[in-house]
Each structure stands twice: as C-alpha cells, then as structure tokens.
Amino acid sequence: MKNVTFGRLSAMSVSLGSIMRTCNLINRKIFQISHAVSASLNVPTAVLITPIFCCYSLKLNSRYLHAGGKFYGDKKGWVVTHLAEQERALSALRRLELTVNKFKRAKKLDLELVMKGSFKDIFVNDKDLVFLIRCCGSMLANESLETRKKLAQAVWDKICNSSIQLDNEHFTALLKTNLENQNPVLPKKFLSEMKGFGVSPNKETLRILLSFVNLLENSEEHKDFVLEELKSKGFSGESEFDGTLASVLAEQGKIFEAEDIVNSMKKRKVGIASSVYASLVKGHMMGGDKESVLQLLSQMEKDGVQLLPLEYASVLSKLAEVSSALPETNSKKLIESVMPHMSIPQAEDMHHCILNAMMELLHCGKTNAACQLIFSLPESFLAGGTLDEPLPIIFCKELARVDIAPEEVLTICDQLEDFVIRLLNKEGCPKPLTLHIVTCHALQSAKSELGVFLLEVLAQRGAPLRPHYFWPLFLTTAKQEMGERQEEGILKLLRKMISLGVKIDCETLAVYVLPFTKKRRSAFDVLTLLQQNGVVGASSRTAVTQWLLENGELTEAAKFNDIHRGRIDPSPLVEPLVRCVLNKFHRPDGSSLSSIAKLLSSMSKKKTRDIDYTGHFLLELSEKLGLFENNGALHDGQAKAVDYLLRILKVLDAKSVKISLQASDYLFNILSPQLELREVDQVRPLVMPPTDDKLTLPMSEFQPLIPHPRVMDRSELEAHLVELRAKGLNDRGVLRRLLQLYCRQGNLKRAMEVKKEMELAGHSFSPGMLSSLLDLLTQNNELQKAKDLFLRLTTDHAEFVIDEYKVIDLATLMCRKGQVNDGVKLLQRHAESTKVRSGPMFERNLVNLLLAAHQGCQLREERGEGNAWTPATLMNELIRLGYVMQPAPASMKTKLKDICGCQQQATAVGEGEKARNRTMKRKS
C-alpha cells in the first residue's frame, strides 16, 4: 500500500478534526474493499485488513498524531477493536440472511450485534439495509410486539444518524415493518419526515400508508388525508388503491361499504387481489356472520381464488381468535363448518407463516386463540412440513416464555397432552410430556416462578426430578438478590429441592450454593450450615471438599477430610483437584505434595465402589501438563512437568495409595518415552504406586429426560456449525453430533442432508451413527434405503451388535411390504451372528412384527404368491431363535389370537416352545 502523507499538525494548516475525518474515510474505503475481497476468497475480513490498518495506524501514531510528546490516543488499539466489532456485525448479518432464507425468522441477538457495527461500513448496497429493517417485523415472531417496536425504532434511528442517503425503498420497508408490528403511523407526520430527507412518496408508499388507518384514532380524518394525497399525485383512480381501501373498510368492520367497492371493481372488470378477499373474510368473522363467511369462501372456490400463505395464516389466526371467544360447542361447530372450505396453500413457507401467526397470538396475550389455532389444523399438517419440530412442540416451548399465569400454562399443557402424544406417536414416553417440555424451557428462560410451580406439579404427578433442573433457578436467584437476601434465597431454594424429594448432589452444593454463602465461614461452619438446611450424608462433606479445592485451599481440604471420617463421593473431586494441583505446579508450595497424597488416600479409603479415582486424577493431570504430546523432543516445560508427576507418584507409593492396572499401564506408556529422551545424568527413577486388579477407571453416565445445561441443543449446534464454516474450521464433530440429534428427534430430511454433507466432505461414520440412521429410515418406511444401510453396517462393521428392536422393526417393515420371507431370514441371520436378547421391552415390537406378517400374508395372497410364514409359524420361529422368552408371555399369546382370529393358531405356540427346548438341549 502506498504511503499516505497528511502533513504535520499545526494551527496554521489542517485541524485535527479534519485529519480524523479523512482517516475515517480511508478506513471505511479500505474496509469495504477488503470485505468484498474476503467474500470472494472465503477468508475472514480481519485476516486481510488487520495488517493494513495496524501498519497505517502506527504511521499516524509515530509521525503525526502526537502533541507535547504524548500520542493522541491508541489508534492501533482502536482499529483492532473497531475491526472486531465490524467482523462480529458482518457475521451476525450473514447469520440473519441464512436464518431468514431458511426458516423465515430472525433472531434478536443477531440484530443487536449488527446494530453495534458501523452501518456505512457494513451495508454496501441499499438492499441489505432494507433487509435489516424488514427483519424487525413479523420475522421476529418469537418476540413481543413491544420488543419489535423498540428494535425497529432503534434500527431506524441509527440509519438516520449514519448519514446514509435514504429513498422510497427504505421508507416503504419501515411502513411494512410498522404495519406488521401494529405500530400506528400518523400519515401527516410520516410524509413530513420523508420530505425532511428530500424523498417524495411514490405509489407503493401511499398505498401502504392507507393501510394504517385501522390502527389510528379519528380514522376517517386520516383516510381522507391519504386519499387527498393520492388525488394530488394522480393515483386515486387506480385499482390497487380501491382494493386497499376495501381491505381497510372490511377490517374496520364496515363490511357493506367494503363490499360495495368490491362489487364496483367487479363491474369494471378490475382484478381483485386475494388480500382483499382475505380482509372480507376476516371482516365477516369479526361480525360473527358465519353464513356470509361460508358463502364468501364458496364463491372464492368457484372463482379459483387461492389465498397466499401469509393471507391464509392471517385468516386462520382471525378464525382462531373469534372461535376462542365462543363457548366450546359453538367454537367447535364454527371451525368444523369453516375449515373444509379453506384449503391449505401448497407452499414451502406455509408452515413458517402459520408458526409466525401462532407466535404473534401468543405474544399479544391471546393464548387461547393460539391454542385454538393448533386444534383447527389437520394432524397431517401439524406433524410434517419444513419446521424442525412439529408445531405443537414449538408452541409448548414458546408457552414458557410468555407472561401468563402458571395455572393457565398448566391447563394448556393438560389440554395438549393427549393430542401431542398421539401426534408424535410417543405412547411409551414418560408422562406428562408437554409439562416436561414447558418446564425445561421455563428454566432456560429464567422464569423462576413458573419453573418452581411446574416442578412442584411434576413432583406431585410422580415424575422424577434431577438436581440440575434447579441450577437455572439458583443462578436467577443469585442475580436478582444481593447480600444476605441472596444467601436466604439460595438456601430457601435448597430446602425446596429437599421437600420435593430431590437427592442433593455435591455439584449443586459446590457450584450453585456454597459460592453464594458468606465468604468468611470456615469449612466446619459451612458443613454445619448445610446440615441445618437439611443436607446430610456424603454429599455435604463432598461439596465442602470440592468448594475448598475450587478456592485453591488444598491443605484445608486435606485437613477437613482427615478430621471428618465420614464417607465422601470422590468422582466430582477429581477435576477440581487437578485444577488446584496445576495451580500449585505453576506456583510451587512445599506442603502441596503431602496434601495431595493425604487427600487421595482419604478418597481411596472412603469410596464405596471399586473405581480408580487416583488413577483417573493422574491421567487427567498428565493430559493437562501436556505429557500426551511426544514429538521426539523434550522442552523445559515438559521436563518440569515430568519431574512434578514423578514426585507425586513417589509420594503416593510411600503412602501406599493403590491405582488400577489400566492406569498404571497408561502412566508407564506416557512417562517411559519422556524419560528415554533425557540425558543419563538427568534420569530419575520411575516409581509407580502399588496396583489393585479390582480397581477400574470410571465410565460416563446417561442423560435424563430434561437435558443437562452443558449439552448443546439443536439451535446451538446449528449456530456453531455456521460459525465454524464462516471461520473455515473443521466441522466434522458438529456434523456427527447433529446427525445423532436429528435421528433422535425423528427429523429424516435434516438427517439425510447432514449425511450427504459428511459424505461429500469425506467424513467417516461410526457404527452407532449408522445404526441410529437405520432406525430413523425404518420408522419413516424407507425400506430400500434401510436395507442398503443394514447391508453396509453388517459388512463394514461386522463386529458391531445392532440392537434387537432395530432388527425387529426392519423385519416388520419388510413383512408389511409383503417381503415376509426376507424379513424372517433377516431375523435368522441376526440370531446366528449374535446372542439374541429377549424381554418385555421388545414385546410391542414383536406384536407389530406379527401384525405386519399377517398383513404381508394377505398381500401375497392377493398377488397370488406363495407364503411359507403365517403369524403362528413366525411366532414359533421367534421362540426358537430366542426373540420371545420361554414360555411365551400370555399377553403375546392373546395378541396372536387377536391377529389370527383363530384359537388353533394361537395354541400352536406350544409347538414352538417344544422346538426351542429341543434346540437348547442339542446346543448343550
């Protein structure tokens, strides 16, 4: 880049302000050029622009921007900060474009990040700026109207203050956004503002301005003013304004005047937009004239008028709103009579439009209307579509964010329970499902009152509660209260947990309770405080030990456990102990080694299971010290780490603290190569602690119904994927997790998209991922794809054992398609390759298999094909192969009798049991 010379600063030449304005102009031009280049090269803007800015700003600092020997500010630091904000704003704008194009929705957080950037630098063309204004309207469906209004006004104020040249497109976008947000706009004031910016309203601007009449007081006066403006511009006689005026009158309740305008348009043979018909339907609905609604809908069907998705959603929303105000029987009759005449438009964004309408009703306080909207739609529409989840599930999640009474939330959950379970086909899932969903999102949204109320209801209905359900409540209480009131609120919530029968774990105490108690208490006082509030047993002692370790008090933790001989749980102490020991490694302390040995010895003695926590600690510490890295050289930091670990091992050996054989082998394999790299005079002896063959290293645990707060959900994983791709980083791990998540959620479309992306990128598939995908394909009746995947799984991963229920379900699908013989062969091959598990957990799958075999037999008979397997003979084969327990359960025999409709076939099961006995005797 060429050297830019500004001349020396002096009172006689150029002022400092003009120089800074020139600098900002150059900064903006460089940023715009670099952003365009980075987009073409797919490289982050900061990578290209930072060296230029830093070099340029250093020249300014060193030569020109100084006064009295001192630099005028830190230009370099300002540039780096400015670049970071701009880069974040551009990333947020890219995310907005992706989410709006894909989901027809915008996120408030992304809009706020864009607001922090410089609009003149970010928005190179007017289309992006218009897009930003439109994002503050109905696309923010999951925000209240007040929030949308404030955000739209903040965006508009920043645009006006950014010295950007405005035109009709910007003002039209603002009008559309305000109309969607039901934010009244005074026509005189708005046109005056346009005139102040030197913009003259065009036809579209005035047409939309006419639509605001419904939202204003003295609507007739404002309507006349807009019509006068139309006449002065020469637009009054045009058909689109007649249609807009008819829509305005219809939604004002002046339905007869609106119909007169429409009839005159028909006489003139002027085309009538579908939006006018939508307004007429809504007008009749508001008047309670059901006959006129049905008559108008029938006329629309005859004339071939098809509502657009947004118009259909608005009519459906008005129908739900009107019907929710009626008694239940009248409401049901109204919906049953109107819905057959309202065919759902076949459009990709139909589900998103319905979703936005539902969100708008919710956030406007019309909860019953939003619920009625769901019940008015057919189940086939609710279950499918382009949404990530079925519409009722999204409704339940959003219900937790709306400010309504907890009792009303509970009532709606009970109304939706059976409907949602039937829709999702989850009869065997833990109950109540909807209440769990709403509770989970109430906790995530920091709705403490609602969260506590729903947790109490779950406990009353017998649902098991986990400690981490209460973690968001602890954090919310800690933020809302201060000082002694904070401690009282935390302890009150702790007592509430105990009263609900929740088993208190040490992580809850150490991370969410003890940090908010008084700081000057000793460990023994803290233990007494916990016991006074109902926490007794090992969890209280473990939590106090963990709390001491988190605060770096290793010696105190060792003394505390030495004095208190009660049992503790060592599993949550390993990680804080590793962090504490690492801190001691960087800041040496003479007593730390003995304290480590004392604490590990105490942990080993007080444990109740044969888990090697000492070995776990040593391996975690080795990884944190960087000893897993061996590149053929031993640097100083690694040498010190090896010495430190050897000293710990020596002390543990002296204290006779035992570790597992597995941990001993790992440590030997880690340390031996490190010691081999040393000179002869620097070699230290490798002393290993004694081993115990009964000890084993710990394993991971399962996830409960409400997910753990540290587990990323779908939206977080998708956002992380966008971020990784924007930065050009490896996305393999996120794709694998997304594939598993989509399989668990039953989202076949998204799962296959991720599978295709992984195959194109050359990423590998684990057998567990293929097994989950197999189950998903089977549940969605994709027989050929499921068979191909099963063949791939059994060929490429022959040692992998597929779950029995997945094999049974695949065989069920084959039988249902008439491939009964192939299905039985599949079951036989699986039984030959592995030991088959049987039990009541597979009973429902087996009953479905017998029913599918019966249907398959009928299908083959209709085709004139032979069939070797009837349900009864298949039952015998299942008993022989071990899929059905011996003797066969009475419930299975009853189901077989119902399927076959013949007592003789049901009693033939005894023959299968005898064959199974003979087979087992031969094997023995």
N, C-alpha and C positions, 0 to 999 in steps of 0.2 A: 504494500500500500504506500502511495506517495506521501511524503512528509507534508503535513498541514501546518502552515505558519500563520499565526494570528497577530504577531507584533507584540511589543511589550506593553504592559499595562501602564497607563499614565493618565493623569487628569486631563491632559490636553488631547488625548486621542480617543480611543474607544472605551466606553464604560464597561464595567464588569458585567452588568446585566445583559448588554447586547452580546458579549462574548458567550455567556452561558446559554442564551437563546440560540446562537449559532451552533454551539456544541450539541444542544438537544436536537437541532435539526439534523446534524450529521449522524448523531446516534440513531435517530429514527430511520434515516435512509439506509444506514448500514444494517439495522435490524430487519427491515423489510426485505432487503436483497438477500440477506443470509437466510431468512425464513423461507423464501422461495427456493433457494438452492438446497436447503436442508430437506424440503419436501420432495424434491426430485431425486435426491441421493438417499432418502430414507435415513438421515442422520440427525440426531438431536441438534437443535439450533445452537445450544450453548457450546457444543463441540467446535463449531465453526467460528462463532462470534467472540468467545471469551478472549482468545489470544489477541484479536484485533483491538478490542476495547481496552484490554489491560495495557497493551503497548501504547495505544493512543492516549489513555488517561495518564500513564506515567510521564509521557512527554509534556502534557499540560501541567502536571504537578511540579515537575522538575524545572520548568523554564518560565511558565507564565502565571500560574495560579498561586502566587505567594505574596505576602505583604508583611513587612517588618521582620523578615527571616522565618516566618511561620507559614506552613501550607494552608491554603484556603480549603479546608475540609479534606476528607479522604475520598478523592474521586474514584480511586480503584475499588475501594470497598463499596461505594455507591453503585458503581457499574455492575459488580458481581451480584449485589442484592437486587438491583433492577432486572438483571438478566434472569435471576432465579424466579422472580415474580412473573415475568413475561413468559418464561418457559412453563410454569405451572398454569398460567392463564390459557396458553395455547393448548396444553394437554387437556385441560378441562373443556375447552371448546371442541376439541376432537372427540372427547367422550360424549359431549352433548349431541354432536352430529350422529354418532353411532347409535346412541340410545333412542334418539327421536326417529331415525330412519328404521330402526329395527322394532322398537316397542311403542312408538308414538307417545312417548313420555319423556319428561325432562326431570333432572334432579336439582333440588335447591342448592345442594352443596357445590355442584359444578358451576351453577350460575354465580354463586358468591365468589368462587375462585376466579372466574372470568372478570368479575367486577373489580378485582384487585389489580388487574393489569391496566396498561395504558391503551385506550381504545384506538388512538391514532396509529399505534404501532401494530396492534393485533389485527384490526379489520382493514384489510387491503381493499375490499370492494363493498358496495352497499348491500349486496345480498346477505353477507354474513351478519351485518348489523340488523337487517330486517328479521333474519332468523332468530337473533338473540331476543328481540322484542317479542316475537311470537312465542318464544319458549316460556314467557311469563304468564301465558294464558291457560287454556284448558290442558296443555301438556303437563302442567304442574297439578295433575289431578289428585295426587295424594297430599296436597297442602290445602289449608283452609282458604276461603275467599279473601279474608283479611290479609293473610300472608302473601297471597298472589298480588293483591293490590299494592302492598308496600314494596314488593320486589319490582314490580313493573314501574312504579314511580321512581324508585332508586335508579333503575337502568336508564329511564328516560332522562332524569336529571343529569346523570353522568354523560350521556350522549350530548345533551345541550351544552354542558360545560367543557366538552372536549374540542370545541372549535371545528366540528365536522359539518360539512355542507349538507343540509337537510333538503329533502324533496318530498313529493307526494307519497312515494312508497313508504317512507318512514312514518308519516302521519297516518296513512291508511293502516299500517301494521299496528300502530298504537291504538287506533279506534277498534280494530278487531279484537285486540287483547283486552281492552277495557270492556267490550261487549261480552266476551266470554267470562270475564270476572265480575259481571253485573255491577260495574263501577260507572255511575252516572257521569255523563259528559255534557256540559252546557254548550249548545251549538254556538251561541254568540261568543263565548269565551274561547272556545276551541278555534274558531275561524280567526279570531283576533290574534291568537298565538301564532297561527300559521302565517298571518300577514306580517307579524313581527320578524319572522325568519325569512321573509321575502318569498313565500310559497303561496301560490294561488290554488284553491281546491279544484280538483277535477271531478269527473262524473262519479267515479267509484267512491271517492271520499264523501261526497254529499249523500250518496245512496246509503252508505253505512251509517252516516250521521243521522239519517232519518230513522234508523232502527233504534236509536237511543230514546226515542220519545216515550216508550213504555216505562222507562226507568225513572222518569222525571215528574216532578210535580208541575201543575199547570201544563199538562202535556199538549193541550190544544194550541196554546200560545207558541210552544217550541216547534210543533208540527207546522204551524202556519209560517213561522220564520224560515224553516228549512225549505218549504215549498216555494216561498218567495225567492230564496237564493237560487233554487232550481230554475225558476222562471227567468231570473236575471241572467243566468248562464245559458238559457235556451235549451234546458234538458227536460222541461216539465212534461212534454208530450210523449216521452219515450216509455216503452212498455215495462222495462225493468223497474222504473220508479213506481208505476202503477202496482206492480207485484209487491214491491217493498211496502208501499202504503197499505195494501190489502193485508199483508202479514202483520204490520203494526196494529191495525184496527182489530184483527182477529185475536191477537194476543192481549189486547186491551179489554176484550170481552164484547166489543162492538161487532158481533159476528154478522149481523144483517148488512151493515154498511160494507164490510169486507166482501160479502157475497155479491153485493151489487157491483162492486169494482170488478170482481172476477167474471161475472156474467157479461159485463160490458166488454171485457177483454175477449171473451169467447165470441161475442157478436162481431167484434172487429177481426176475429180470427188471428188473434195475437197469441203467441206461445206462452204458456203459463209454466213457470218453473216449479219443480217438485217441492221446493222450500215453501211456496205459497200454500200448496195442499197440506203440507205438514202443519203450518200455522193454523189453517182452518180446522184441521182435526183437533189440534190442541185447544182451540177456542171452543169447539163444541163440547170437548171433555170438561173444560172448566165450567161450562154452563150446565153440566150434568145431563146433557141431551144425548142419551145412548142411541136412540133411533137415528138421529142425524149423523152421529159418528159412523154407525154401521152403513147407512145409506151412502155417505161420502166415500167410505172405504170400498164399497161395492162398485161405485162409479169409477173410482181410481183403477180398480182391477179391470173393468171393462175397457177403459181408455188406455190401459197399458202403462199407467204412471207408476214408476218404481222409485221409492224413496232412496236417497243416498244414505250411506252408513251413519253419518252424523245426524241427519234428519230423522232416520229411523230411531236412533238412540234417544233423541230429544222427545219424540212422540211416546216412546216406551216409558221414558222417565216421567212424563206427564201422566200417563195412564197409571203408573205405579203410585204416583203422588195422590191422584184422585181416588184410586181404589183403597189406599191405606186409610183414608178418612171415613170410609164407609164401614158399616157393620160387616162381620166376617162373611156371612152368607151372601149379602149383596155384592161385596167385593169379589168373591169367587165367581159369581154369575157374570159380573161385568167383564172380568178377564177372560172367562170361558167363551163369552159371546164375541169379544173384540179380537182376540189373538188369532183365531183361524183366518181372519181377513187381512192379517198383517204378515205377509211372507217375509222372512228374514233375507236381506240382500246378500248375495253370494260375493262377498268382497274379502280380501285378505285382512283389512283393518277393521272388520266388523266387530270382532271380539274386543279389540282395543277401544273402540268407540263406546261399546256397552260398558266396559270397565270404567272409562272416564266418566260416563253418566252416573254410574253407581257411586264412584268416589265423590262426585260433586254433591249428590244427595246426602251422603254420609257427612261430609264436612260442612254442609249447610244446616245440619241438625235434623234432617229428615230421615232418621234411622229406619223407621217402619216402612217408609216408601222404598228405601234401598233394599230392605229385606223382601218387600213385595215384588220388586223388580226381578229378583232372583227366582222367586216362585213362579213368576209369569212366563219364564222362558222354558223351552223343552229341555229335558235332561240330556239329550244327544248334543245339543248346542253347548250346554254348560260343561260337559265332560271333555270336549275336544277343543279344536281351534289352535291359534298361534300363540296363546299365552303360555307362560312357563308352568303354571299350575291352573287347575280348574277354578272358575270364577268364585264359587262359594268359599274356597280356601283363602283366596286373596281377600274376600270380604271379611272373613273371620280375623285375618291378620290386621286388616285396616281398622277393624272394630276396636282394637286395643288402643289405637292412637286418638280416637275421637273422645271428646269431653262429654260423656254421658254417665248417668248413674250406674254404679256397679250392678245393682239389681236388674236394670234393664239389659245390660250386657249378658247377664246370666240367663235371662228369659229368652233372648235371641239365640244364645248358644243351644238351649234346650229345644227350641223350635227347629233349628237346623241340624241337630244331631243325627236323627234317623235319615234325613234327606242326604246329608253329606256321606254317611257310611254307605248308603245304597248307591250313591253316585260313584264313589271311589271303589266300590266292591271290596270293602275292608271290614267284613263282618267279624273277623277274628282278631282285630286290632284292640289294644287296650282302650277301655271306655273311661270317661267320656272324651271322644276325640276332639270335638270342636272346643271344648273347655281347655284342653291341653294346649291347643294352637293359640287361643286368645291369651292364655296365661303366659305362654312363652314370649309373645310379642309385647304384652304389657310390661313384663320385667325388662325386656330390652329397651323399651321406650321410656324407662324411668317413671312409670305410673305406679307409685308406691301404694297408694290407697287401693287402687283396682287390683294390683298384684297380690297384696295381702288378703284381700277379700276372696279372690279366686283360689288362692292356695288353701284357704280355710275350707272352701267348698269342696275342693279336690280331696282334702283330708277327710271330710265328712262322708264323701262318697267312696272312700276306701282306696283311692289312688295312692301309690307310694310316692313320697316326696323325698327329693335328694337335697343334700346341703347346698350344692351350687345354684339351686333355684333362688336362694336368698342372697347371693352375692350382689346382684344389682341393687337390691334393696339396701344393703349395708352401705354401698357407695353413694346412693342417693341421699341416705340419712346423713352421711358424713359431710356431703356438700351443702346440705340445707341447714345444718346446725353447727354451732361453734362452741368451744369451751366445754363447760360441764354439761350443758344441754346435749352436746354431741355424744359424750360418753353415755348419758342416760338413754338417749335414743338408740344407740348401738346395743346396749345391754337389754333394753326393752325388746328389741327385735330378736335378740338371742333367746330370751325367755319365751317369746312367741314360737320360735322354732322348736324348742323343747316341748311346749304344750301341744304342738301339732304332731308330736311323735317322731320328729326328725332326729336321726342319730348324728350328733355333732362330731365332725371330723376335725383333725388338728389344723388342716389348711385353712378352714373357715376361721378358726380362732386366731391362728398366727398371722394371717394376711388381712382379714377383714374385721377383726375385733380388737386384738391387743394393740395394734398401731394407733388406735384412737382412744386409748385409755391414758391416764396421766403418766407422763414420761418418767417421773422420779421414783416410781414404785420399784421395789426390789422384786426379784424373781419369786420369792416366797409370798410377798404381798399380792402379786398378780395371780398366783395359784389360789390363794385364799379368796380373791375376788371372783374367780371363775367358779369355785366351789359354792360360794354364796348365791350365785345366779343359776345353780342347777347343773353345772358341768362337772362331772366326776369321772373317775376312772383314768384309763391310759391317755385318752385324748387331751385332757387338760395338761398333764405332765409333758406330753409330746409337743403340744402347742407352745408351752413356755420355753422348752428347749429350742424349738425352731425360731421363736421370737428372739431369743438371745443370740442365736447364730446369725440371723438376718442383720442384727445390730453389730456384728463383729465381736461379740463377747464370748470367745471360745473358752477361755479359762472359767468364766462364770457358768457356762453351760456344763462343763465337765464337773465342776463342784456341785452344781444343782443335782445332777444325775447320780453323783457319788453319795449325796446325803439321802435323797429320796430313792428308796429301794423298790418302789412300785414299778409295774410293767409299763413299757412305752412301745410305741409303734415306730420302728426305725425307718420305714420306707419313705416318709416325707422329709426325713432329716438329711438324706444323702446329698441332695442338690445344694441346700443352704450350707452344709458343711464344706462342700467343695468350694463354694464361693468364698467362704470365710478363710479356708486354708490357702486359697490363691492370694487373698489379700495379705496373709501372713508371709507368703513366699516373696511378694514384692516389698513388704515391709517386715524384715526379719524380727522375730521375737524369741528370746531364749526359752520361754516356757511353752511355746506352741506345740512342739513335738510331743512332750509328755501329755499335754491336754488332749491332743488328737488321739493318742493311744488310750487314755483313760475313757474318753467318750466312746470310741469304737468298741472297747472292751465292754463298757456298760451296755451298748446297743446289742452286742452279741449275746450277752447274758440274759437280757430282758426280752428278747424276741420270743414269739410263740410259734413261729414256723421255721422250717429249715431253709431259709433264704439267706444267701451270702451277701449281706449288706456291706460288709467290709470290702469284699472283692469288687462289688459294684462301685463303691466310693473310689477305690484305687484306679479302676479303669476310667471312670469319669474324670478323675484328676489327671490321669495320663493324657487323655484327649485334650483337656483344656491347656495343659502345659505344652502341647504341640509335639508330643512324643510319637504320635501315629505317623508323622511325616518323616520319611527316611529317603533322602535324595543322594546318599553316598557321602555326605559331609556333615560334620558336627560343629555348629556355630556355638558361640559363647553362651547365648541364652539357653540353648538346648542342653549344653553341658551342665549348666547350673540346675536346670530342671531335673536332669537325670540324677544328679547328686542329691537333690532335695528328696526325690522319690526313694532313692536308696536309703537315706537316713530314716524316712518314715517306715520303710519295710523292716529295717533293723530294729527299730523301737517296738514295732508290732510283734516281731519274733521274740524279743525279750519279754514282752507281756503275755506271750503265748496266745495271741489273738488269731484264730483259725480262719482260713479262707477256703473256697471251693477249689477242686482240681481244675475246673474250667478257667477260673480267674487266674490261677497260678500259671497255667499254660499260656494264657494271653499275655500276662506280665512278662513271662520269660521271653516270649517271641518279640515283645516290644523292646525290652531292655537289652537283650543279647546283641542285636545288631548295633545298638548305640555304643555299647561297651567295646565292641570289636574295632570301632573307629578310633579309639583312644590310643595314645602312646603307652608304652609298657609301664613307665613310672607313674602314669595317671590312672591306671586301672584300679577301681575299687571293687571289693568282693561283692557278689550278688547274693545277698542273704534273703531268702524267701520265708514268709511266715509259715507255720505248720498248716497242713491241709486236712480237710474233713470230707470224705466222699459222700456224706449225706447232704451237704450243702449244695444249693443250686442258685444260679443267678436269677433275678426277678424277671417276670413277664409282664406285658401290658394288659390292661383291663378293658372291659366292654364299655360301650357308650349307652346311657339310659335314654328314655323317651324324649325328654326335652334336652336338646343338645348342650354340650358344655360350652361356656362362653369363649373358650380359646379355640374352638373348632370353627373354621371359616364356612359360612353358608354359601349358597349358590351365587347370590349377587356379589358377595365379596370375592369369590373365586373368579367370576367373570370380569370384575373390575381389575383384579390382579393380573389376569391374562392380558387385558388391554394395555395395562401399564408395562408389562414385560415386553410386549410386542412393540410398543412405542419406543422403548429403550433398546430394542434389538437384543434382548436377553433370551436365554433358553426357556422355553415354555413347556417342556416335556412333563415336569412334575405336576403342574397345574392342569394340563390336559388329562393326565391319568386320573387325578382326583375328580375332575369334572365328569369324566366318563363314568366313574363309580357312582357319583352322586346322581347323575341323570338316570342310571339304571335303577337306583334305589327309589327314585321319585316316579319311575314309570314313563319317563319322557323319551320315547323311542326316536322321535325326529332329531332332537338335540344330541342324543347318544350316537346316532349314526353319523351326524355331522362331525362330531369330535373324532369318531373312529376314522372317518375319511381324512381328516386333517392330520391325524397321527400317522396314518399310512403314507400320506404324501410327504410328510416330514421325515419318514424313516424311523419313527419311534417304535420301540418294542412293546408287546403286550404281555402282561403277566397272565398265568393261567387263571388266577382269581378274577381278573378283569374279563377274560373271555367267558368264564362261567357265568358272571353276572349278566353279560350281554346275551348269552344263550337263554337265560331265564326271561329276560325282557322280550326277546324275539318270540319266545314261546307264548308268553302272556298276550302278545299282540297278534297271534295267529299267523306269523310269518314262517310257515313251515319249511319252505325250501332253504331260506337263509339260516334257519335254526339247525337244519340237518347239515348244511355245509359247515357251520361253525362247530357243531358237535364233532364232525369228522376231523376238522383242523385241530380241535382241542385234544382229542384222543390220539391223534397222530403225532403232533409236535410236543405234547406234554403227556406222554403215556403214563408217567408215574403219578400224575395228579389225580386225586379221587374226587369225582363230581358228586355233589350232594344228591341223595336218593330222590328227594322231592323234585329236583330239576329233571332227572331222567324220567321219573314217572309222569311229570307234566308234559314232557316232549312226546312220550309214548301215547299219552292221552290225546294230544293234538293229532298225531298220526292216525289213531283209531277214528277220531272224529271226521277226518278227511277220507275215510274208507281204507286206509293202509293198516288194517288190523294186524296182519301177519308180520309186517315190517316192525310195527310197534312192539310186538311180543319178542321178536328177535333182538331188538334193542335192549329190552329188559334182560333177556337171557345173556347177552354178551357182557352187560354190566355186572350181572351176578357172577359170571365166570371170572372176571378180571379183578374183583374185589369182594371183600366180605360185606354183605348187604346188612344194613341196619333196619330194624323193624320197630314199630311202636305206635302208640296212639297219635303221635304228632303227624304221621303220614296218612291217617285214616281218611281224612277228607280228600286228599289227592287220589287215594286208591278208589274211593267211591266214584269220583269223577272219571277215573280210568274205566271202571266197569260200565258206567253210563255211556261213555264215549264208545266203548266196544259194542254195546247194544245198538247205538246209532249207526256205527260202522257196518255192523252186520246187515241192518236194514238197507243201508245204502248199497252194499254189494249185492243184496238180493234184487234190488230194483234194477241194477246193471246187468243181472244175470250171471254174476261171477260167483264162484265157489267160495266158501268160507270155512276155515278149519277151527276158528275160535269163537265160541259163544261166551257170554259173560260167566256162565257157570264153569266151563272148562278153563277160562282165563283165571278164575278165582283159584282153581286147583293148582294151576301153574304158579301163581303168585305165592301160594303156601309152600309149594315145593322149592321155589327159588329163595324163599326167606323174606319176601317183602311183607307178608302177612304173618303175624305171630301165630304160634301154635299153642293151644287150639285157637281157631279163628274167633274173634270177638263176636258176641251176639248181635251187636249193632251192625256189624258188617254183613252177617247172615240176613238180618232184616232188610237192609238196603238192597242186597242181591235179590231177595224175594220180591221187593217192590219193583226192581228194574225188570226182572224177567217175567213177573206176573205168573209164576208157576212154582208150586211148592216142591215139585220133584227136582227142579234145577237148584233150588236153594238148599235142599238136603244133600245134594251131590257134593257139597263141600267136604263132607266127611271122607269121601274118597281121596280128595286132595291131601287131607291130613294124614291118611294112611300112607300115601305115596311119599310124603315128606319124612315120615318115620322110617320107611324102608331106605330112603336115600341117606339119611343120617347114620343109620346102622352100617350101611356099606362103607361110608366115609370113615367111621370109627374103626 
